[in-house]
Amino acid sequence: MILNTDSTKPIYVQIAEWLENEVIAERFKDDEKVYSQYQLADLFNINPATAAKGLTILVEEKILYKKRGLGMFVAPEAKTMILEKRRNETLTKMVKDIVLEAKRLSVTKEELIQLIHNCEEEI
């Protein structure tokens, strides 16, 4: 992954999301050690404090946990928590935005559902 330095999304948030994606893809499994702030800093050529901030977000969300002196580890059920969070936050916001735009364009519910089906078939 390459961080988007032009994004309005802070780099530490991008780091947290990248780690979440790694958990979803099962490149990091439950109770497995993840990269340290220094490893992340080297990997992405960023300040270790920025990497630490990304890790802290995930600790606060209980997706990662600390083992004193050993590092950060993936919490049990982390993948499930991430998927639920993204469904509840990200996907809901996206759907609300789509419904709002559909209303602006006078697209009916049936037309919107058909668009969703068409897109699904293309994927």
Secondary structure by P-SEA (a helix, b strand, c coil): ccccccccccaaaaaaaaaaaaaaacccccccccccaaaaaaaacccaaaaaaaaaaaaaaccccccccccbbbccaaaaaaaaaaaacaaaaaaaaaaaaaaaacccaaaaaaaaaaaaaac
